[in-house]
């Protein structure tokens, strides 16, 4: 699994250039599901993460910590989804 889709696309391009089969020899999964994920050949499997919501919630948490001066841990879980393409 790549840390982001740009890395996944780079790996896909490199492996294809070297004659290594994707997904037959190596499977690739991206992260963040940019709008271009279905247009790679083969199509990229990726995990959709709600980037806007993640940033918004992080900002809220930071402001709350500054207001209350509390550094208690708080778990925030946001939904993600797997978008299955042809690279896995």
Biopython code that builds the backbone (N, CA, C, O; Angstrom):
import numpy as np
from Bio.PDB.StructureBuilder import StructureBuilder

atoms = [
    (1, "UNK", "N", (0.847, -1.173, 0.000)),
    (1, "UNK", "CA", (0.000, 0.000, 0.000)),
    (1, "UNK", "C", (0.888, 1.230, 0.000)),
    (1, "UNK", "O", (1.807, 1.358, 0.809)),
    (2, "UNK", "N", (0.600, 2.109, -0.903)),
    (2, "UNK", "CA", (1.350, 3.361, -0.998)),
    (2, "UNK", "C", (0.765, 4.374, -0.022)),
    (2, "UNK", "O", (-0.418, 4.315, 0.312)),
    (3, "UNK", "N", (1.593, 5.297, 0.427)),
    (3, "UNK", "CA", (1.149, 6.328, 1.348)),
    (3, "UNK", "C", (0.217, 7.337, 0.716)),
    (3, "UNK", "O", (-0.529, 8.017, 1.420)),
    (4, "UNK", "N", (0.249, 7.445, -0.608)),
    (4, "UNK", "CA", (-0.650, 8.327, -1.331)),
    (4, "UNK", "C", (-0.766, 7.825, -2.769)),
    (4, "UNK", "O", (-0.042, 6.919, -3.183)),
    (5, "UNK", "N", (-1.667, 8.412, -3.508)),
    (5, "UNK", "CA", (-1.894, 7.925, -4.867)),
    (5, "UNK", "C", (-0.775, 8.281, -5.838)),
    (5, "UNK", "O", (-0.527, 7.540, -6.790)),
    (6, "UNK", "N", (-0.100, 9.397, -5.613)),
    (6, "UNK", "CA", (1.005, 9.735, -6.505)),
    (6, "UNK", "C", (2.087, 8.662, -6.437)),
    (6, "UNK", "O", (2.655, 8.291, -7.464)),
    (7, "UNK", "N", (2.373, 8.169, -5.252)),
    (7, "UNK", "CA", (3.367, 7.105, -5.080)),
    (7, "UNK", "C", (2.874, 5.817, -5.723)),
    (7, "UNK", "O", (3.654, 5.098, -6.346)),
    (8, "UNK", "N", (1.592, 5.520, -5.577)),
    (8, "UNK", "CA", (1.021, 4.319, -6.181)),
    (8, "UNK", "C", (1.112, 4.386, -7.704)),
    (8, "UNK", "O", (1.464, 3.400, -8.351)),
    (9, "UNK", "N", (0.796, 5.552, -8.277)),
    (9, "UNK", "CA", (0.897, 5.713, -9.732)),
    (9, "UNK", "C", (2.342, 5.573, -10.194)),
    (9, "UNK", "O", (2.608, 4.953, -11.224)),
    (10, "UNK", "N", (3.276, 6.146, -9.439)),
    (10, "UNK", "CA", (4.693, 6.034, -9.791)),
    (10, "UNK", "C", (5.142, 4.581, -9.746)),
    (10, "UNK", "O", (5.863, 4.125, -10.633)),
    (11, "UNK", "N", (4.719, 3.854, -8.720)),
    (11, "UNK", "CA", (5.072, 2.432, -8.616)),
    (11, "UNK", "C", (4.468, 1.643, -9.770)),
    (11, "UNK", "O", (5.134, 0.789, -10.355)),
    (12, "UNK", "N", (3.225, 1.921, -10.096)),
    (12, "UNK", "CA", (2.556, 1.245, -11.201)),
    (12, "UNK", "C", (3.303, 1.491, -12.513)),
    (12, "UNK", "O", (3.549, 0.559, -13.279)),
    (13, "UNK", "N", (3.656, 2.734, -12.758)),
    (13, "UNK", "CA", (4.369, 3.067, -13.991)),
    (13, "UNK", "C", (5.752, 2.403, -14.038)),
    (13, "UNK", "O", (6.156, 1.872, -15.072)),
    (14, "UNK", "N", (6.462, 2.437, -12.925)),
    (14, "UNK", "CA", (7.799, 1.837, -12.863)),
    (14, "UNK", "C", (7.732, 0.329, -13.088)),
    (14, "UNK", "O", (8.479, -0.223, -13.897)),
    (15, "UNK", "N", (6.831, -0.327, -12.364)),
    (15, "UNK", "CA", (6.720, -1.784, -12.485)),
    (15, "UNK", "C", (6.311, -2.194, -13.892)),
    (15, "UNK", "O", (6.844, -3.159, -14.441)),
    (16, "UNK", "N", (5.375, -1.472, -14.471)),
    (16, "UNK", "CA", (4.944, -1.766, -15.833)),
    (16, "UNK", "C", (6.103, -1.587, -16.813)),
    (16, "UNK", "O", (6.296, -2.404, -17.714)),
    (17, "UNK", "N", (6.866, -0.520, -16.631)),
    (17, "UNK", "CA", (8.031, -0.247, -17.485)),
    (17, "UNK", "C", (9.060, -1.380, -17.382)),
    (17, "UNK", "O", (9.713, -1.717, -18.370)),
    (18, "UNK", "N", (9.202, -1.961, -16.199)),
    (18, "UNK", "CA", (10.165, -3.039, -15.977)),
    (18, "UNK", "C", (9.606, -4.416, -16.363)),
    (18, "UNK", "O", (10.290, -5.428, -16.211)),
    (19, "UNK", "N", (8.371, -4.450, -16.858)),
    (19, "UNK", "CA", (7.775, -5.713, -17.280)),
    (19, "UNK", "C", (7.237, -6.563, -16.142)),
    (19, "UNK", "O", (7.005, -7.760, -16.310)),
    (20, "UNK", "N", (7.039, -5.948, -14.990)),
    (20, "UNK", "CA", (6.503, -6.653, -13.820)),
    (20, "UNK", "C", (4.990, -6.491, -13.840)),
    (20, "UNK", "O", (4.478, -5.375, -13.916)),
    (21, "UNK", "N", (4.283, -7.604, -13.771)),
    (21, "UNK", "CA", (2.826, -7.585, -13.887)),
    (21, "UNK", "C", (2.120, -7.082, -12.651)),
    (21, "UNK", "O", (2.413, -7.503, -11.532)),
    (22, "UNK", "N", (1.194, -6.184, -12.866)),
    (22, "UNK", "CA", (0.329, -5.678, -11.797)),
    (22, "UNK", "C", (-1.089, -6.025, -12.201)),
    (22, "UNK", "O", (-1.548, -5.521, -13.226)),
    (23, "UNK", "N", (-1.801, -6.838, -11.476)),
    (23, "UNK", "CA", (-1.567, -7.349, -10.138)),
    (23, "UNK", "C", (-0.985, -8.762, -10.093)),
    (23, "UNK", "O", (-0.875, -9.337, -9.010)),
    (24, "UNK", "N", (-0.612, -9.331, -11.228)),
    (24, "UNK", "CA", (-0.145, -10.724, -11.224)),
    (24, "UNK", "C", (1.093, -10.936, -10.364)),
    (24, "UNK", "O", (1.154, -11.906, -9.608)),
    (25, "UNK", "N", (2.085, -10.047, -10.462)),
    (25, "UNK", "CA", (3.318, -10.189, -9.696)),
    (25, "UNK", "C", (3.332, -9.322, -8.442)),
    (25, "UNK", "O", (3.839, -9.735, -7.399)),
    (26, "UNK", "N", (2.782, -8.137, -8.550)),
    (26, "UNK", "CA", (2.753, -7.183, -7.437)),
    (26, "UNK", "C", (1.378, -6.528, -7.406)),
    (26, "UNK", "O", (0.819, -6.185, -8.447)),
    (27, "UNK", "N", (0.845, -6.360, -6.212)),
    (27, "UNK", "CA", (-0.438, -5.670, -6.054)),
    (27, "UNK", "C", (-0.190, -4.287, -5.470)),
    (27, "UNK", "O", (0.658, -4.121, -4.594)),
    (28, "UNK", "N", (-0.924, -3.307, -5.951)),
    (28, "UNK", "CA", (-0.731, -1.918, -5.520)),
    (28, "UNK", "C", (-2.057, -1.347, -5.036)),
    (28, "UNK", "O", (-3.099, -1.517, -5.670)),
    (29, "UNK", "N", (-1.989, -0.670, -3.903)),
    (29, "UNK", "CA", (-3.150, 0.043, -3.384)),
    (29, "UNK", "C", (-2.727, 1.461, -3.046)),
    (29, "UNK", "O", (-1.698, 1.671, -2.405)),
    (30, "UNK", "N", (-3.513, 2.428, -3.474)),
    (30, "UNK", "CA", (-3.243, 3.828, -3.170)),
    (30, "UNK", "C", (-4.025, 4.267, -1.945)),
    (30, "UNK", "O", (-4.709, 3.469, -1.304)),
    (31, "UNK", "N", (-3.911, 5.548, -1.633)),
    (31, "UNK", "CA", (-4.620, 6.105, -0.484)),
    (31, "UNK", "C", (-5.013, 7.536, -0.801)),
    (31, "UNK", "O", (-4.190, 8.317, -1.279)),
    (32, "UNK", "N", (-6.230, 7.875, -0.547)),
    (32, "UNK", "CA", (-6.842, 9.203, -0.661)),
    (32, "UNK", "C", (-7.829, 9.331, -1.798)),
    (32, "UNK", "O", (-8.615, 10.279, -1.801)),
    (33, "UNK", "N", (-7.833, 8.434, -2.759)),
    (33, "UNK", "CA", (-8.840, 8.395, -3.822)),
    (33, "UNK", "C", (-9.047, 9.734, -4.510)),
    (33, "UNK", "O", (-10.144, 10.292, -4.484)),
    (34, "UNK", "N", (-7.995, 10.245, -5.123)),
    (34, "UNK", "CA", (-8.150, 11.432, -5.950)),
    (34, "UNK", "C", (-9.058, 11.085, -7.121)),
    (34, "UNK", "O", (-9.280, 9.909, -7.411)),
    (35, "UNK", "N", (-9.573, 12.087, -7.782)),
    (35, "UNK", "CA", (-10.528, 11.869, -8.867)),
    (35, "UNK", "C", (-9.975, 11.021, -10.009)),
    (35, "UNK", "O", (-10.750, 10.464, -10.786)),
    (36, "UNK", "N", (-8.679, 10.912, -10.124)),
    (36, "UNK", "CA", (-8.091, 10.191, -11.257)),
    (36, "UNK", "C", (-7.937, 8.695, -11.010)),
    (36, "UNK", "O", (-7.468, 7.985, -11.899)),
    (37, "UNK", "N", (-8.311, 8.194, -9.846)),
    (37, "UNK", "CA", (-8.047, 6.785, -9.530)),
    (37, "UNK", "C", (-8.622, 5.802, -10.548)),
    (37, "UNK", "O", (-7.988, 4.775, -10.786)),
    (38, "UNK", "N", (-9.782, 6.047, -11.164)),
    (38, "UNK", "CA", (-10.285, 5.041, -12.101)),
    (38, "UNK", "C", (-9.677, 5.132, -13.504)),
    (38, "UNK", "O", (-10.006, 4.317, -14.367)),
    (39, "UNK", "N", (-8.795, 6.110, -13.745)),
    (39, "UNK", "CA", (-8.300, 6.322, -15.091)),
    (39, "UNK", "C", (-6.920, 5.738, -15.365)),
    (39, "UNK", "O", (-6.426, 5.829, -16.489)),
    (40, "UNK", "N", (-6.294, 5.142, -14.360)),
    (40, "UNK", "CA", (-5.007, 4.493, -14.613)),
    (40, "UNK", "C", (-5.254, 3.173, -15.330)),
    (40, "UNK", "O", (-6.366, 2.646, -15.317)),
    (41, "UNK", "N", (-4.217, 2.650, -15.950)),
    (41, "UNK", "CA", (-4.324, 1.356, -16.627)),
    (41, "UNK", "C", (-3.222, 0.469, -16.083)),
    (41, "UNK", "O", (-2.047, 0.732, -16.337)),
    (42, "UNK", "N", (-3.567, -0.575, -15.340)),
    (42, "UNK", "CA", (-4.907, -0.965, -14.884)),
    (42, "UNK", "C", (-5.432, 0.031, -13.837)),
    (42, "UNK", "O", (-4.672, 0.799, -13.247)),
    (43, "UNK", "N", (-6.742, -0.008, -13.630)),
    (43, "UNK", "CA", (-7.332, 0.928, -12.672)),
    (43, "UNK", "C", (-6.774, 0.663, -11.276)),
    (43, "UNK", "O", (-6.564, -0.485, -10.884)),
    (44, "UNK", "N", (-6.542, 1.727, -10.545)),
    (44, "UNK", "CA", (-5.907, 1.647, -9.237)),
    (44, "UNK", "C", (-6.917, 1.317, -8.142)),
    (44, "UNK", "O", (-7.982, 1.930, -8.062)),
    (45, "UNK", "N", (-6.577, 0.352, -7.308)),
    (45, "UNK", "CA", (-7.340, 0.120, -6.090)),
    (45, "UNK", "C", (-6.868, 1.158, -5.085)),
    (45, "UNK", "O", (-5.666, 1.386, -4.950)),
    (46, "UNK", "N", (-7.794, 1.785, -4.382)),
    (46, "UNK", "CA", (-7.413, 2.845, -3.456)),
    (46, "UNK", "C", (-8.366, 2.897, -2.271)),
    (46, "UNK", "O", (-9.464, 2.342, -2.302)),
    (47, "UNK", "N", (-7.922, 3.566, -1.247)),
    (47, "UNK", "CA", (-8.752, 3.786, -0.067)),
    (47, "UNK", "C", (-9.174, 5.247, -0.070)),
    (47, "UNK", "O", (-8.337, 6.148, -0.122)),
    (48, "UNK", "N", (-10.477, 5.468, -0.013)),
    (48, "UNK", "CA", (-10.998, 6.831, 0.033)),
    (48, "UNK", "C", (-10.999, 7.311, 1.477)),
    (48, "UNK", "O", (-11.577, 6.670, 2.356)),
    (49, "UNK", "N", (-10.359, 8.423, 1.707)),
    (49, "UNK", "CA", (-10.309, 9.051, 3.018)),
    (49, "UNK", "C", (-10.919, 10.445, 2.888)),
    (49, "UNK", "O", (-10.579, 11.176, 1.958)),
    (50, "UNK", "N", (-11.800, 10.821, 3.786)),
    (50, "UNK", "CA", (-12.451, 12.130, 3.671)),
    (50, "UNK", "C", (-11.507, 13.257, 4.094)),
    (50, "UNK", "O", (-11.560, 13.716, 5.235)),
    (51, "UNK", "N", (-10.653, 13.699, 3.188)),
    (51, "UNK", "CA", (-9.597, 14.665, 3.505)),
    (51, "UNK", "C", (-10.145, 15.968, 4.086)),
    (51, "UNK", "O", (-9.601, 16.477, 5.066)),
    (52, "UNK", "N", (-11.197, 16.509, 3.506)),
    (52, "UNK", "CA", (-11.757, 17.761, 4.010)),
    (52, "UNK", "C", (-12.240, 17.582, 5.452)),
    (52, "UNK", "O", (-11.926, 18.395, 6.322)),
    (53, "UNK", "N", (-13.000, 16.521, 5.698)),
    (53, "UNK", "CA", (-13.515, 16.265, 7.049)),
    (53, "UNK", "C", (-12.380, 16.041, 8.038)),
    (53, "UNK", "O", (-12.456, 16.471, 9.189)),
    (54, "UNK", "N", (-11.339, 15.372, 7.589)),
    (54, "UNK", "CA", (-10.187, 15.119, 8.447)),
    (54, "UNK", "C", (-9.550, 16.439, 8.892)),
    (54, "UNK", "O", (-9.268, 16.628, 10.075)),
    (55, "UNK", "N", (-9.328, 17.341, 7.949)),
    (55, "UNK", "CA", (-8.753, 18.645, 8.283)),
    (55, "UNK", "C", (-9.676, 19.474, 9.158)),
    (55, "UNK", "O", (-9.229, 20.128, 10.100)),
    (56, "UNK", "N", (-10.963, 19.445, 8.843)),
    (56, "UNK", "CA", (-11.936, 20.207, 9.617)),
    (56, "UNK", "C", (-11.977, 19.726, 11.063)),
    (56, "UNK", "O", (-11.951, 20.529, 11.995)),
    (57, "UNK", "N", (-12.040, 18.410, 11.241)),
    (57, "UNK", "CA", (-12.102, 17.838, 12.590)),
    (57, "UNK", "C", (-10.807, 18.081, 13.364)),
    (57, "UNK", "O", (-10.835, 18.294, 14.576)),
    (58, "UNK", "N", (-9.672, 18.050, 12.662)),
    (58, "UNK", "CA", (-8.393, 18.344, 13.315)),
    (58, "UNK", "C", (-8.369, 19.788, 13.794)),
    (58, "UNK", "O", (-7.893, 20.071, 14.894)),
    (59, "UNK", "N", (-8.880, 20.705, 12.972)),
    (59, "UNK", "CA", (-8.961, 22.104, 13.369)),
    (59, "UNK", "C", (-9.858, 22.299, 14.580)),
    (59, "UNK", "O", (-9.514, 23.041, 15.500)),
    (60, "UNK", "N", (-11.005, 21.636, 14.583)),
    (60, "UNK", "CA", (-11.911, 21.706, 15.739)),
    (60, "UNK", "C", (-11.232, 21.200, 17.003)),
    (60, "UNK", "O", (-11.348, 21.812, 18.064)),
    (61, "UNK", "N", (-10.524, 20.080, 16.888)),
    (61, "UNK", "CA", (-9.846, 19.497, 18.044)),
    (61, "UNK", "C", (-8.762, 20.433, 18.571)),
    (61, "UNK", "O", (-8.595, 20.578, 19.782)),
    (62, "UNK", "N", (-8.028, 21.065, 17.660)),
    (62, "UNK", "CA", (-6.976, 21.995, 18.067)),
    (62, "UNK", "C", (-7.563, 23.202, 18.795)),
    (62, "UNK", "O", (-7.055, 23.610, 19.839)),
    (63, "UNK", "N", (-8.621, 23.764, 18.248)),
    (63, "UNK", "CA", (-9.261, 24.921, 18.888)),
    (63, "UNK", "C", (-9.810, 24.535, 20.255)),
    (63, "UNK", "O", (-9.674, 25.300, 21.210)),
    (64, "UNK", "N", (-10.426, 23.366, 20.364)),
    (64, "UNK", "CA", (-10.962, 22.907, 21.650)),
    (64, "UNK", "C", (-9.842, 22.747, 22.678)),
    (64, "UNK", "O", (-10.010, 23.100, 23.845)),
    (65, "UNK", "N", (-8.715, 22.220, 22.248)),
    (65, "UNK", "CA", (-7.585, 22.062, 23.179)),
    (65, "UNK", "C", (-7.048, 23.411, 23.622)),
    (65, "UNK", "O", (-6.706, 23.585, 24.791)),
    (66, "UNK", "N", (-6.969, 24.362, 22.711)),
    (66, "UNK", "CA", (-6.488, 25.697, 23.079)),
    (66, "UNK", "C", (-7.463, 26.398, 24.020)),
    (66, "UNK", "O", (-7.045, 27.105, 24.938)),
    (67, "UNK", "N", (-8.768, 26.204, 23.793)),
    (67, "UNK", "CA", (-9.787, 26.836, 24.638)),
    (67, "UNK", "C", (-9.809, 26.248, 26.044)),
    (67, "UNK", "O", (-9.955, 26.979, 27.024)),
    (68, "UNK", "N", (-9.665, 24.931, 26.143)),
    (68, "UNK", "CA", (-9.812, 24.265, 27.435)),
    (68, "UNK", "C", (-8.473, 23.960, 28.093)),
    (68, "UNK", "O", (-8.429, 23.610, 29.272)),
    (69, "UNK", "N", (-7.388, 24.090, 27.347)),
    (69, "UNK", "CA", (-6.057, 23.718, 27.818)),
    (69, "UNK", "C", (-6.018, 22.270, 28.306)),
    (69, "UNK", "O", (-5.193, 21.916, 29.148)),
    (70, "UNK", "N", (-6.892, 21.457, 27.788)),
    (70, "UNK", "CA", (-6.932, 20.037, 28.110)),
    (70, "UNK", "C", (-6.236, 19.268, 26.998)),
    (70, "UNK", "O", (-6.513, 19.469, 25.816)),
    (71, "UNK", "N", (-5.343, 18.398, 27.390)),
    (71, "UNK", "CA", (-4.642, 17.577, 26.414)),
    (71, "UNK", "C", (-5.009, 16.103, 26.568)),
    (71, "UNK", "O", (-4.219, 15.214, 26.253)),
    (72, "UNK", "N", (-6.216, 15.869, 27.055)),
    (72, "UNK", "CA", (-6.715, 14.498, 27.166)),
    (72, "UNK", "C", (-6.875, 13.928, 25.756)),
    (72, "UNK", "O", (-7.279, 14.630, 24.829)),
    (73, "UNK", "N", (-6.556, 12.663, 25.617)),
    (73, "UNK", "CA", (-6.694, 12.027, 24.303)),
    (73, "UNK", "C", (-8.159, 11.899, 23.934)),
    (73, "UNK", "O", (-9.018, 11.638, 24.777)),
    (74, "UNK", "N", (-8.415, 12.089, 22.665)),
    (74, "UNK", "CA", (-9.770, 11.943, 22.153)),
    (74, "UNK", "C", (-9.677, 11.230, 20.814)),
    (74, "UNK", "O", (-8.952, 11.665, 19.919)),
    (75, "UNK", "N", (-10.396, 10.159, 20.682)),
    (75, "UNK", "CA", (-10.375, 9.409, 19.432)),
    (75, "UNK", "C", (-11.487, 9.898, 18.515)),
    (75, "UNK", "O", (-12.648, 9.991, 18.914)),
    (76, "UNK", "N", (-11.111, 10.207, 17.290)),
    (76, "UNK", "CA", (-12.079, 10.625, 16.282)),
    (76, "UNK", "C", (-11.965, 9.637, 15.127)),
    (76, "UNK", "O", (-10.889, 9.462, 14.556)),
    (77, "UNK", "N", (-13.064, 9.002, 14.790)),
    (77, "UNK", "CA", (-13.072, 8.010, 13.718)),
    (77, "UNK", "C", (-13.908, 8.548, 12.564)),
    (77, "UNK", "O", (-15.072, 8.907, 12.736)),
    (78, "UNK", "N", (-13.300, 8.595, 11.398)),
    (78, "UNK", "CA", (-14.007, 9.040, 10.198)),
    (78, "UNK", "C", (-14.155, 7.865, 9.245)),
    (78, "UNK", "O", (-13.290, 6.990, 9.207)),
    (79, "UNK", "N", (-15.233, 7.830, 8.478)),
    (79, "UNK", "CA", (-15.445, 6.699, 7.580)),
    (79, "UNK", "C", (-14.464, 6.700, 6.408)),
    (79, "UNK", "O", (-14.131, 7.751, 5.861)),
    (80, "UNK", "N", (-14.016, 5.525, 6.042)),
    (80, "UNK", "CA", (-13.199, 5.341, 4.849)),
    (80, "UNK", "C", (-13.865, 4.251, 4.029)),
    (80, "UNK", "O", (-14.718, 3.521, 4.534)),
    (81, "UNK", "N", (-13.481, 4.139, 2.773)),
    (81, "UNK", "CA", (-14.032, 3.067, 1.955)),
    (81, "UNK", "C", (-12.970, 2.585, 0.981)),
    (81, "UNK", "O", (-12.099, 3.344, 0.557)),
    (82, "UNK", "N", (-13.060, 1.320, 0.640)),
    (82, "UNK", "CA", (-12.147, 0.705, -0.303)),
    (82, "UNK", "C", (-12.773, 0.753, -1.683)),
    (82, "UNK", "O", (-13.887, 0.271, -1.884)),
    (83, "UNK", "N", (-12.053, 1.337, -2.638)),
    (83, "UNK", "CA", (-12.505, 1.403, -4.019)),
    (83, "UNK", "C", (-11.649, 0.402, -4.805)),
    (83, "UNK", "O", (-10.483, 0.666, -5.099)),
    (84, "UNK", "N", (-12.230, -0.722, -5.131)),
    (84, "UNK", "CA", (-11.468, -1.815, -5.736)),
    (84, "UNK", "C", (-11.295, -1.582, -7.227)),
    (84, "UNK", "O", (-12.267, -1.445, -7.970)),
    (85, "UNK", "N", (-10.047, -1.541, -7.644)),
    (85, "UNK", "CA", (-9.696, -1.443, -9.043)),
    (85, "UNK", "C", (-9.039, -2.738, -9.504)),
    (85, "UNK", "O", (-9.277, -3.799, -8.926)),
    (86, "UNK", "N", (-8.227, -2.654, -10.528)),
    (86, "UNK", "CA", (-7.601, -3.839, -11.105)),
    (86, "UNK", "C", (-6.175, -4.093, -10.624)),
    (86, "UNK", "O", (-5.534, -5.034, -11.092)),
    (87, "UNK", "N", (-5.660, -3.273, -9.695)),
    (87, "UNK", "CA", (-4.284, -3.437, -9.230)),
    (87, "UNK", "C", (-4.157, -4.348, -8.026)),
    (87, "UNK", "O", (-3.061, -4.507, -7.489)),
    (88, "UNK", "N", (-5.263, -4.953, -7.588)),
    (88, "UNK", "CA", (-5.198, -5.899, -6.466)),
    (88, "UNK", "C", (-5.888, -7.200, -6.832)),
    (88, "UNK", "O", (-5.939, -8.122, -6.018)),
]
sb = StructureBuilder()
sb.init_structure("model")
sb.init_model(0)
sb.init_chain("A")
sb.init_seg("    ")
for serial, (resi, resn, name, xyz) in enumerate(atoms, 1):
    if name == "N":
        sb.init_residue(resn, " ", resi, " ")
    sb.init_atom(name, np.array(xyz, "f"), 0.0, 1.0, " ", f" {name:<3s}", serial, name[0])
structure = sb.get_structure()
